Amino acid sequence: GEQVQRGWTLWAERVNEQGGLSLPSGRCRIAMPLDLRDDQSSEDLSSALLEDMLNVSSPAYAALDFVLGPASSGITLGNSIVAERHRRILFSTGASETLYNRGNEYIFSSLTPGSKYMSSGLESLRSRGAESVVFAHEAKSFSAS
């Protein structure tokens, strides 16, 4: 939470210090608005907050094209449903691969899929002669993917 918030805040500050994001035409730049809200790690509250932000009757957010999502599979699922209903792109910051295989065209992530997180480490262990590995994890969708 807190480190992610600081990271996004720093990114928005740097982008805006340089005049904002340049549109593909190159003819203008737009400032990057950033509205971070605490969903208290609650799936219901997170979806309600996003629903409120994407409500087109809210002039401050009516022009949003994308939103930055949470880092939790359960919370991201609810957010992805809200984003899809409002036809807004949800940039996921970490969630189970199953969320991306549901046919929702409004969610994406540039992160390595969860099932591949350890692949390079496992390959290194195998190349050094390791024959077995034990994993301990929570029984949640992200950990199991």
Helices and strands as residue ranges (DSSP letters): H 2-17, E 21-22, E 29-30, H 43-54, E 66-68, H 73-85, E 89-91, G 97-101, E 107-108, G 114-116, H 119-127, H 141-144
